[in-house]
Amino acid sequence: MSEPTTITPWVRELLRCPNCLAELRDDVHDGAPELVCTNDDCARAYPVEDGIPVLLIDKARPTA
């Protein structure tokens, strides 16, 4: 089950995948929050560190 991130809701709605510009969904991986791209072709997961999303392609992990 995914837990919501602590990102301010209005900011959260603006965030998009920096690789393909798709929407991001909240998720948890190994107990840590992350934002996952909703585009199945991209499917990158970006970490959220101390409530701050790290939207760097080289820091993302592939989920597919």
Secondary structure, DSSP 8 states (H G I E B T S, - for coil): -----SS-HHHHHH-B-TTT--BEEEEEETTEEEEEES-TTT-EEEEEETTEE---GGG-EE--
